[in-house]
Amino acid sequence: KELGEGEDDEDEIEALRDRVARAEMPHEAEKAAKKQLQRLSGMSPSGSEYHVTRQYVEWLADLPWSKVNPDRLDVSEARRVLIEDHHGLDRVKRRILEFIAVRRLRADQRGPILCFVGPPGVGKTSLGRSIARATGRSFERIALGGVQDEAEIRGHRRTYVGALPGRLISSLKKANSKNPVIMLDEIDKLGQDQRGDPANALLEVLDPEQNKSFVDHYIELPFDLSRVMFIATANRKDTIPGPLLDRMEVIEIPGYTRDEKLDIAKHFLVPKQLMEHGLTPERLEFLEEGIDRLVDEYTREAGVRNLEKRVASVCRAVAVRLAEGEDVEIEAGRDFIEEVLGPPKHDRQKPEKELAPGVSTGLAWTPGGGDLMFVEASRMPGTGRVHLTGSMGDVMKESAATAFTYIRSHATELGLPIDFLSKLDVHVHLPQGSVPKDGAAAGVPMFVALASLLTKIRVKPDVAMSGEITLRGSVLHVTGIKEKCLAAHRAGIREVILPKRNEPDLDEIPEHVRKELKIHLVTRVDELLSIALEIEPHQPPAPELTAAG
């Protein structure tokens, strides 16, 4: 050894011993740390084992075994922070205020395990930061999208070269607290391969009965996660593994209405982007007509992520002019928006002024929010075959088959000859053929389109519909009612036909949208045609189908 090297090593071990003593570890962890320190003092500092052991002890000393950030239990202050940071999202805010209120009454209350499900850009991740700020906790985010190795969650065993703890333990060390808010981002996009299933590792983490003693493979000691507030995020609930879903309290965050987007742009996005680009409202003022155009013609989304990007693009264009020495004071109206961003990217969705017989307007739900979905049916001479095109999934194809079978079995009530199909082929198509489509909710618009085609009576152009149908003629419950009604309202639709069983979901629709939409609730297909078909003076009334059949 070089002169003084031994003293340096002893000083290093002594400093580690002091860190372990100050770490306030539980007895089992302290015992393990002291044992490793004892081994360390007998090792050569130049050996690889020395560095592996020292790193392990450092991890033990740095973990927040007993460090707890005191919760901010002022409900009024928490409400102020949540309102200041986010527009709407009342259900989520109410749930956080409930947690704080219960925590005031019972200090040992476990942290909730929440799961925010909603389309991209509605504020799920930023809401997690606001919750941490409202409760006075530190915030850590773990991105789970594409994670395929269980060791990413549980850590690697120390026998492996370069082993480290998993992301949970690493996040706790970084937070320096055993009660942070930890966001498990994109839990619906977990992968799986031969190295294990990360979803199984998360089962222990998210189970309140088990997470009091979570064991990371690297640390090999139980760590209490029961004080952590876990918040998972997902775009879709149906792709989250069932056992994981059972352990979480799911809060669905729907897309924003057009009016909400305008409010968010004015009060949140524009001030934020002006500040980030070093601009003032005097230099750049977004006029209402400019914001309207950004929402209607340059974005089509359920959230506001792309809207914020467009606002940022306008701010950058003004920043360039200032940097080039221009003394600018710009009012960003319709023309300036187009000058900066180019021609509009999207036409505002509008219903057709007149629909040909065989065309109906359906309502679809996508991860990006609600949308109009036109169903086109055409007839031609043939032998009774049915063609389905437009990238339909299996469930949607079955909906088309169900609608067609119901019409065939009730041909006489529709005023059709029993053998009407023997000399016809029918083609059903959904436009935008490159976009995959699926779901049972297309049953109602498909039935109406086929009935319109075969009776030669047009469908009303300002009526849109959604619902699953059965062979017995029942109209069944579907999902995404709020998003579908918002899409209809945004497009200028006046009447919407929905299943009666979805009546409780109408409470989620904003009041002003409910007032401006005439919503028909139906239980059977018998009721559909008299509402949906266009009855002209020279036409007979639309046939009422009987329940017989």
PLY file of the C-alpha trace (Angstrom):
ply
format ascii 1.0
element vertex 549
property float x
property float y
property float z
element edge 548
property int vertex1
property int vertex2
end_header
0.00 0.00 0.00
1.03 3.58 -0.62
1.78 5.71 2.45
-1.48 6.98 3.91
-3.70 4.75 1.75
-4.77 2.57 4.66
-5.78 5.61 6.71
-7.90 6.89 3.80
-9.71 3.55 3.55
-10.31 3.50 7.30
-11.65 7.05 7.14
-13.98 6.04 4.31
-15.33 3.05 6.27
-15.71 5.20 9.38
-17.67 7.78 7.39
-19.92 5.00 6.06
-20.39 3.70 9.61
-21.44 7.18 10.70
-23.93 7.45 7.79
-25.44 4.08 8.76
-25.80 5.22 12.36
-27.60 8.40 11.28
-29.91 6.63 8.79
-32.41 5.54 11.48
-32.78 2.10 9.88
-35.01 -0.62 11.23
-33.12 -3.19 13.28
-32.91 -5.77 10.49
-31.47 -3.29 7.98
-28.99 -1.85 10.49
-27.80 -5.36 11.34
-27.25 -6.14 7.62
-25.38 -2.84 7.08
-23.07 -3.42 10.06
-22.33 -6.93 8.87
-21.29 -5.60 5.45
-19.19 -2.89 7.08
-17.40 -5.58 9.07
-16.67 -7.45 5.82
-15.55 -4.23 4.19
-12.92 -3.51 6.83
-11.23 -6.82 6.07
-11.20 -6.39 2.25
-8.58 -4.97 -0.04
-9.79 -1.63 -1.46
-8.44 -2.58 -4.88
-10.67 -5.66 -5.15
-13.94 -5.56 -7.09
-15.81 -7.06 -4.12
-14.84 -4.03 -2.02
-16.57 -1.60 -4.40
-19.68 -3.81 -4.73
-20.01 -4.07 -0.94
-19.35 -0.38 -0.38
-22.01 0.55 -2.97
-24.53 -1.73 -1.23
-23.89 -0.13 2.17
-24.17 3.34 0.61
-27.59 2.41 -0.81
-28.73 1.18 2.62
-27.49 4.37 4.27
-29.15 6.64 1.68
-32.63 5.11 1.72
-35.29 7.09 3.64
-36.10 4.34 6.13
-37.67 6.76 8.62
-37.80 10.10 6.78
-41.36 11.32 6.29
-42.38 14.65 4.81
-45.16 16.08 7.01
-48.43 16.11 5.08
-50.01 19.49 4.42
-53.47 18.92 5.84
-55.05 22.28 5.00
-58.01 21.37 2.78
-58.60 24.98 1.68
-54.98 25.43 0.60
-55.00 22.09 -1.23
-58.18 23.10 -3.05
-56.57 26.43 -4.05
-53.47 24.66 -5.46
-55.53 22.13 -7.45
-57.81 24.83 -8.90
-54.82 27.04 -9.74
-53.06 24.24 -11.64
-55.94 22.55 -13.50
-59.22 23.46 -15.12
-62.15 21.14 -14.33
-61.31 17.55 -13.24
-63.66 17.99 -10.28
-63.92 14.29 -9.44
-60.15 13.90 -9.08
-59.85 17.06 -6.99
-62.67 15.90 -4.73
-60.95 12.53 -4.17
-57.66 14.22 -3.14
-59.47 16.58 -0.75
-61.23 13.53 0.76
-57.85 11.88 1.36
-56.50 15.01 3.09
-59.65 15.33 5.22
-59.45 11.68 6.35
-55.72 12.10 7.02
-56.53 14.94 9.43
-58.80 12.60 11.37
-56.53 9.55 11.23
-52.79 10.10 10.90
-51.96 6.46 10.06
-54.22 6.40 6.98
-52.56 4.52 4.11
-51.86 6.36 0.89
-54.50 5.75 -1.80
-53.66 3.84 -4.97
-55.30 5.78 -7.78
-55.37 5.17 -11.53
-56.16 8.04 -13.89
-57.52 6.72 -17.19
-58.03 9.11 -20.07
-56.86 10.18 -23.53
-53.46 11.82 -24.08
-53.08 15.47 -23.15
-55.86 15.78 -20.54
-53.37 16.47 -17.71
-52.93 13.10 -15.98
-49.18 13.45 -15.35
-49.26 17.14 -14.45
-52.14 16.40 -12.08
-49.82 14.07 -10.16
-47.38 16.96 -9.65
-50.21 19.19 -8.45
-51.34 16.53 -5.96
-47.80 16.35 -4.57
-47.73 20.15 -4.26
-51.17 20.23 -2.62
-50.20 17.61 -0.02
-46.66 18.91 0.58
-45.02 15.68 -0.64
-42.13 15.12 -3.02
-42.99 13.80 -6.50
-41.31 11.09 -8.55
-42.37 9.68 -11.92
-41.62 6.16 -13.17
-42.20 5.67 -16.92
-43.51 2.13 -17.46
-44.16 2.32 -21.22
-42.34 -0.58 -22.89
-40.83 -1.95 -19.64
-40.45 -5.70 -20.20
-37.98 -6.83 -17.54
-39.27 -7.58 -14.04
-35.87 -6.47 -12.69
-36.74 -2.89 -13.71
-39.26 -2.99 -10.84
-37.68 -5.40 -8.37
-34.00 -4.72 -9.07
-31.14 -7.11 -9.92
-29.61 -9.54 -7.47
-26.17 -8.49 -6.24
-24.54 -11.56 -7.78
-24.82 -9.83 -11.20
-22.07 -7.47 -12.32
-23.33 -3.88 -12.26
-26.46 -4.79 -10.27
-28.63 -1.94 -9.03
-31.99 -1.59 -7.23
-35.20 -1.33 -9.23
-36.92 1.89 -10.19
-39.09 2.00 -7.07
-36.23 1.94 -4.59
-34.27 4.37 -6.79
-37.26 6.76 -6.77
-37.54 6.59 -2.99
-33.84 7.39 -2.61
-34.21 10.34 -4.97
-37.33 11.59 -3.15
-35.49 11.26 0.22
-38.82 10.46 1.84
-40.82 7.29 2.49
-44.14 9.01 1.72
-43.72 10.65 -1.71
-46.25 10.73 -4.54
-44.98 8.18 -7.07
-46.53 8.26 -10.53
-46.54 4.97 -12.45
-46.89 6.49 -15.91
-48.49 4.51 -18.77
-49.19 1.37 -16.76
-51.33 0.12 -19.67
-48.22 -0.16 -21.87
-46.22 -2.63 -19.76
-44.45 -5.25 -21.85
-43.62 -8.87 -21.11
-40.88 -11.25 -22.25
-38.79 -14.21 -21.11
-37.21 -12.10 -18.34
-40.48 -12.03 -16.41
-43.67 -10.02 -16.25
-43.31 -6.55 -14.68
-47.07 -6.49 -14.02
-46.62 -9.35 -11.53
-43.91 -7.38 -9.71
-46.27 -4.41 -9.44
-48.96 -6.59 -7.82
-46.95 -6.65 -4.58
-46.25 -2.92 -4.83
-49.92 -1.97 -5.25
-51.39 -4.41 -2.73
-51.95 -2.58 0.61
-51.63 -5.90 2.48
-48.23 -6.72 0.96
-46.47 -3.44 0.28
-45.62 -2.87 3.94
-42.68 -5.21 3.35
-41.64 -4.84 -0.30
-38.35 -6.66 -0.95
-36.11 -5.40 -3.77
-33.78 -8.11 -5.12
-30.75 -5.83 -4.70
-31.51 -4.54 -1.20
-32.83 -7.94 0.03
-34.52 -6.26 2.98
-38.20 -5.36 3.50
-39.05 -1.70 2.83
-42.38 -0.16 3.87
-44.24 1.31 0.87
-47.58 1.71 2.66
-47.08 5.46 3.17
-46.43 6.10 -0.53
-49.27 7.62 -2.59
-49.22 5.70 -5.86
-50.89 7.24 -8.92
-50.96 5.20 -12.11
-51.90 6.65 -15.50
-53.29 4.91 -18.58
-54.93 5.78 -21.88
-57.13 2.68 -21.88
-58.53 0.61 -19.02
-59.01 -2.57 -21.06
-55.26 -3.07 -21.64
-54.36 -2.96 -17.92
-53.89 -6.50 -16.52
-56.98 -7.49 -14.51
-55.23 -8.25 -11.18
-53.53 -4.82 -11.30
-56.80 -3.08 -12.10
-58.46 -4.71 -9.07
-55.91 -3.14 -6.74
-56.42 0.43 -7.94
-59.16 3.01 -7.61
-59.88 3.98 -11.22
-60.80 7.60 -11.95
-61.69 8.22 -15.58
-60.67 11.61 -16.97
-62.66 12.32 -20.15
-61.64 14.63 -22.95
-62.33 18.36 -22.78
-65.24 20.10 -24.45
-64.52 22.84 -26.99
-65.47 25.51 -24.44
-63.16 23.93 -21.85
-60.29 23.97 -24.35
-60.88 27.66 -25.04
-60.83 28.39 -21.29
-57.70 26.31 -20.75
-55.95 28.05 -23.65
-56.82 31.53 -22.37
-56.11 31.02 -18.68
-53.39 28.34 -18.63
-51.65 27.64 -21.94
-51.19 31.16 -23.32
-49.84 32.71 -20.07
-47.53 29.71 -19.58
-46.11 29.84 -23.12
-45.69 33.62 -23.06
-43.65 33.28 -19.88
-41.57 30.37 -21.23
-40.71 32.34 -24.38
-39.90 35.59 -22.59
-42.87 37.44 -24.07
-45.43 39.75 -22.52
-49.14 40.19 -23.34
-48.21 43.60 -24.77
-45.86 41.99 -27.30
-48.22 39.15 -28.23
-51.94 39.12 -27.56
-53.95 36.05 -28.57
-57.34 37.26 -29.79
-60.39 35.10 -29.13
-60.82 34.46 -32.86
-57.22 33.23 -33.04
-57.69 30.79 -30.18
-60.98 29.62 -31.73
-59.14 28.86 -34.96
-56.34 26.99 -33.18
-58.90 24.76 -31.44
-61.16 24.16 -34.44
-58.80 24.00 -37.41
-55.30 23.15 -36.16
-55.96 20.47 -33.53
-58.22 17.46 -33.25
-57.71 15.81 -29.89
-59.42 15.05 -26.62
-56.73 16.82 -24.57
-54.75 20.02 -25.10
-51.22 18.76 -25.79
-51.20 19.66 -29.49
-53.01 22.92 -28.75
-50.16 23.90 -26.44
-47.65 23.03 -29.18
-49.47 25.31 -31.64
-49.50 28.17 -29.10
-45.76 27.62 -28.59
-45.19 27.75 -32.38
-46.85 31.17 -32.55
-44.76 32.40 -29.61
-41.54 31.24 -31.29
-42.43 33.07 -34.51
-42.85 36.31 -32.55
-39.61 35.66 -30.62
-37.74 35.40 -33.95
-39.09 38.78 -35.06
-37.99 40.35 -31.80
-34.54 38.77 -32.09
-34.19 40.25 -35.58
-34.72 43.74 -34.17
-38.36 44.31 -35.04
-40.35 46.29 -32.48
-43.48 44.17 -32.66
-46.82 44.30 -30.90
-48.88 41.54 -32.47
-52.53 40.63 -32.15
-52.78 36.94 -33.05
-56.08 36.70 -34.89
-57.27 34.28 -37.58
-54.96 35.64 -40.31
-51.81 35.74 -38.17
-52.41 32.14 -37.02
-52.56 31.00 -40.66
-49.50 33.10 -41.58
-47.45 31.31 -38.89
-48.90 27.78 -39.00
-49.85 27.53 -42.66
-53.18 26.30 -44.02
-55.54 24.64 -41.49
-54.74 21.00 -40.76
-58.31 19.90 -39.99
-61.73 20.84 -41.26
-64.23 21.35 -38.52
-66.39 18.24 -38.54
-69.86 18.99 -39.83
-72.78 16.70 -40.63
-73.73 16.25 -44.27
-76.49 18.60 -45.45
-78.30 15.66 -47.01
-77.66 11.94 -46.72
-78.38 9.51 -49.54
-80.52 6.48 -48.64
-78.23 3.93 -47.00
-76.01 6.43 -45.16
-76.23 7.03 -41.39
-74.14 8.97 -38.87
-72.69 6.93 -36.02
-70.74 8.06 -32.99
-67.37 6.50 -32.19
-65.08 6.63 -29.17
-61.31 6.61 -29.67
-58.37 7.14 -27.29
-58.30 10.68 -28.68
-61.95 11.34 -27.76
-65.28 11.13 -29.58
-65.78 11.33 -33.34
-68.44 11.06 -36.03
-68.42 7.80 -37.97
-70.41 7.56 -41.20
-71.84 4.18 -42.23
-72.44 3.75 -45.96
-74.53 0.93 -47.40
-75.04 0.24 -51.11
-77.06 -2.34 -53.07
-76.39 -3.98 -56.41
-77.69 -6.96 -58.40
-76.33 -10.18 -56.92
-77.07 -13.38 -55.07
-77.53 -12.31 -51.43
-73.93 -11.72 -50.39
-72.88 -9.04 -47.89
-69.52 -7.25 -48.30
-67.94 -5.42 -45.34
-65.04 -2.97 -45.87
-63.37 -0.10 -44.00
-60.90 -1.92 -41.68
-63.65 -3.34 -39.46
-62.65 -5.48 -36.51
-64.29 -8.81 -35.68
-66.79 -7.34 -33.18
-67.91 -4.69 -35.67
-68.35 -7.31 -38.40
-70.55 -9.29 -36.02
-72.59 -6.12 -35.35
-73.18 -5.77 -39.10
-74.22 -9.44 -39.35
-76.62 -9.03 -36.41
-78.22 -5.93 -37.95
-78.62 -7.67 -41.30
-80.10 -10.82 -39.78
-82.62 -8.77 -37.81
-83.74 -6.97 -40.98
-84.09 -10.27 -42.88
-86.15 -11.82 -40.09
-88.44 -8.74 -39.93
-88.65 -8.06 -43.67
-92.45 -7.98 -43.80
-92.69 -5.34 -41.04
-90.28 -3.22 -43.09
-92.45 -3.59 -46.15
-89.86 -5.76 -47.90
-90.57 -9.00 -49.80
-89.45 -12.12 -47.94
-86.97 -12.98 -50.70
-85.66 -9.40 -51.12
-82.07 -10.59 -50.72
-82.15 -13.31 -53.35
-81.35 -10.90 -56.19
-79.27 -8.37 -54.26
-75.75 -7.99 -52.90
-75.22 -5.43 -50.14
-71.96 -3.60 -49.44
-71.39 -1.86 -46.07
-68.41 0.50 -45.86
-66.92 2.75 -43.18
-64.90 5.67 -44.65
-61.27 6.28 -43.69
-60.46 2.71 -44.61
-56.86 2.90 -43.39
-58.01 3.48 -39.79
-58.83 0.26 -37.85
-62.31 0.31 -36.30
-64.00 -2.03 -33.86
-66.74 -2.20 -31.24
-70.32 -3.30 -30.81
-71.65 0.30 -30.65
-71.84 0.38 -34.47
-74.87 -1.95 -34.38
-77.46 0.87 -34.26
-76.04 3.04 -37.10
-75.52 -0.08 -39.24
-79.12 -1.20 -38.71
-80.43 2.28 -39.58
-78.20 2.54 -42.68
-79.36 -0.87 -43.96
-83.03 -0.10 -43.23
-82.66 3.25 -45.04
-81.01 1.55 -48.02
-83.68 -1.13 -48.40
-86.70 1.14 -47.78
-85.14 3.99 -49.84
-85.97 6.49 -47.06
-83.18 8.94 -46.15
-81.73 9.26 -42.64
-82.00 12.72 -41.07
-78.61 14.44 -41.57
-78.55 16.06 -38.12
-79.15 12.80 -36.18
-76.25 10.69 -34.86
-76.50 7.42 -32.98
-74.68 4.73 -31.00
-75.70 1.42 -29.46
-75.32 -2.34 -29.59
-78.23 -4.42 -30.90
-79.21 -8.04 -30.36
-81.01 -10.56 -32.54
-84.11 -10.07 -30.37
-84.09 -6.33 -31.12
-82.81 -5.00 -27.78
-80.51 -1.95 -27.73
-77.71 -2.47 -25.22
-75.46 -0.23 -23.14
-72.27 1.19 -24.73
-69.28 3.17 -23.41
-67.87 6.64 -24.04
-71.23 8.46 -23.88
-69.79 11.81 -22.78
-67.12 11.82 -25.49
-69.62 10.80 -28.16
-72.11 13.52 -27.20
-69.34 16.13 -27.11
-68.29 15.07 -30.63
-71.89 15.34 -31.84
-72.30 18.79 -30.27
-68.95 19.96 -31.68
-69.99 18.86 -35.18
-73.36 20.63 -35.06
-75.52 17.50 -34.66
-78.91 18.35 -33.14
-80.29 14.95 -32.14
-78.59 11.89 -30.65
-80.01 8.39 -30.25
-78.57 6.40 -27.33
-79.49 3.22 -25.40
-81.92 3.76 -22.52
-79.50 1.79 -20.36
-76.99 4.63 -20.70
-79.33 7.13 -19.01
-77.15 7.37 -15.83
-74.16 8.38 -18.02
-75.97 11.54 -19.17
-75.05 13.20 -15.86
-71.42 13.36 -17.06
-72.36 15.52 -20.08
-71.95 19.27 -19.47
-75.29 20.96 -18.85
-75.05 23.38 -21.78
-74.39 20.44 -24.16
-77.40 18.53 -22.80
-79.60 21.58 -23.35
-78.50 22.01 -26.97
-78.77 18.32 -27.91
-82.06 16.47 -28.17
-81.23 13.05 -26.74
-83.51 10.10 -27.56
-83.17 7.06 -25.28
-84.32 3.78 -26.82
-84.65 0.22 -25.54
-85.50 -1.55 -28.81
-84.75 -1.20 -32.51
-88.53 -0.75 -33.08
-88.12 2.84 -31.88
-85.16 3.76 -34.08
-86.64 4.27 -37.53
-89.40 6.72 -36.58
-86.72 8.93 -34.93
-83.87 8.52 -37.44
-85.57 8.40 -40.85
-86.61 11.50 -42.76
-90.35 11.33 -43.27
-91.37 13.53 -46.21
-95.01 14.36 -47.06
-95.04 12.03 -50.09
-93.52 9.11 -48.16
-95.35 6.61 -45.99
-94.44 6.76 -42.28
-91.35 4.82 -41.31
-92.27 1.26 -40.46
-92.63 0.39 -36.80
-91.10 -3.03 -36.31
-93.04 -5.35 -34.06
-91.31 -7.32 -31.36
-92.44 -10.57 -32.91
-89.95 -12.57 -34.84
0 1
1 2
2 3
3 4
4 5
5 6
6 7
7 8
8 9
9 10
10 11
11 12
12 13
13 14
14 15
15 16
16 17
17 18
18 19
19 20
20 21
21 22
22 23
23 24
24 25
25 26
26 27
27 28
28 29
29 30
30 31
31 32
32 33
33 34
34 35
35 36
36 37
37 38
38 39
39 40
40 41
41 42
42 43
43 44
44 45
45 46
46 47
47 48
48 49
49 50
50 51
51 52
52 53
53 54
54 55
55 56
56 57
57 58
58 59
59 60
60 61
61 62
62 63
63 64
64 65
65 66
66 67
67 68
68 69
69 70
70 71
71 72
72 73
73 74
74 75
75 76
76 77
77 78
78 79
79 80
80 81
81 82
82 83
83 84
84 85
85 86
86 87
87 88
88 89
89 90
90 91
91 92
92 93
93 94
94 95
95 96
96 97
97 98
98 99
99 100
100 101
101 102
102 103
103 104
104 105
105 106
106 107
107 108
108 109
109 110
110 111
111 112
112 113
113 114
114 115
115 116
116 117
117 118
118 119
119 120
120 121
121 122
122 123
123 124
124 125
125 126
126 127
127 128
128 129
129 130
130 131
131 132
132 133
133 134
134 135
135 136
136 137
137 138
138 139
139 140
140 141
141 142
142 143
143 144
144 145
145 146
146 147
147 148
148 149
149 150
150 151
151 152
152 153
153 154
154 155
155 156
156 157
157 158
158 159
159 160
160 161
161 162
162 163
163 164
164 165
165 166
166 167
167 168
168 169
169 170
170 171
171 172
172 173
173 174
174 175
175 176
176 177
177 178
178 179
179 180
180 181
181 182
182 183
183 184
184 185
185 186
186 187
187 188
188 189
189 190
190 191
191 192
192 193
193 194
194 195
195 196
196 197
197 198
198 199
199 200
200 201
201 202
202 203
203 204
204 205
205 206
206 207
207 208
208 209
209 210
210 211
211 212
212 213
213 214
214 215
215 216
216 217
217 218
218 219
219 220
220 221
221 222
222 223
223 224
224 225
225 226
226 227
227 228
228 229
229 230
230 231
231 232
232 233
233 234
234 235
235 236
236 237
237 238
238 239
239 240
240 241
241 242
242 243
243 244
244 245
245 246
246 247
247 248
248 249
249 250
250 251
251 252
252 253
253 254
254 255
255 256
256 257
257 258
258 259
259 260
260 261
261 262
262 263
263 264
264 265
265 266
266 267
267 268
268 269
269 270
270 271
271 272
272 273
273 274
274 275
275 276
276 277
277 278
278 279
279 280
280 281
281 282
282 283
283 284
284 285
285 286
286 287
287 288
288 289
289 290
290 291
291 292
292 293
293 294
294 295
295 296
296 297
297 298
298 299
299 300
300 301
301 302
302 303
303 304
304 305
305 306
306 307
307 308
308 309
309 310
310 311
311 312
312 313
313 314
314 315
315 316
316 317
317 318
318 319
319 320
320 321
321 322
322 323
323 324
324 325
325 326
326 327
327 328
328 329
329 330
330 331
331 332
332 333
333 334
334 335
335 336
336 337
337 338
338 339
339 340
340 341
341 342
342 343
343 344
344 345
345 346
346 347
347 348
348 349
349 350
350 351
351 352
352 353
353 354
354 355
355 356
356 357
357 358
358 359
359 360
360 361
361 362
362 363
363 364
364 365
365 366
366 367
367 368
368 369
369 370
370 371
371 372
372 373
373 374
374 375
375 376
376 377
377 378
378 379
379 380
380 381
381 382
382 383
383 384
384 385
385 386
386 387
387 388
388 389
389 390
390 391
391 392
392 393
393 394
394 395
395 396
396 397
397 398
398 399
399 400
400 401
401 402
402 403
403 404
404 405
405 406
406 407
407 408
408 409
409 410
410 411
411 412
412 413
413 414
414 415
415 416
416 417
417 418
418 419
419 420
420 421
421 422
422 423
423 424
424 425
425 426
426 427
427 428
428 429
429 430
430 431
431 432
432 433
433 434
434 435
435 436
436 437
437 438
438 439
439 440
440 441
441 442
442 443
443 444
444 445
445 446
446 447
447 448
448 449
449 450
450 451
451 452
452 453
453 454
454 455
455 456
456 457
457 458
458 459
459 460
460 461
461 462
462 463
463 464
464 465
465 466
466 467
467 468
468 469
469 470
470 471
471 472
472 473
473 474
474 475
475 476
476 477
477 478
478 479
479 480
480 481
481 482
482 483
483 484
484 485
485 486
486 487
487 488
488 489
489 490
490 491
491 492
492 493
493 494
494 495
495 496
496 497
497 498
498 499
499 500
500 501
501 502
502 503
503 504
504 505
505 506
506 507
507 508
508 509
509 510
510 511
511 512
512 513
513 514
514 515
515 516
516 517
517 518
518 519
519 520
520 521
521 522
522 523
523 524
524 525
525 526
526 527
527 528
528 529
529 530
530 531
531 532
532 533
533 534
534 535
535 536
536 537
537 538
538 539
539 540
540 541
541 542
542 543
543 544
544 545
545 546
546 547
547 548
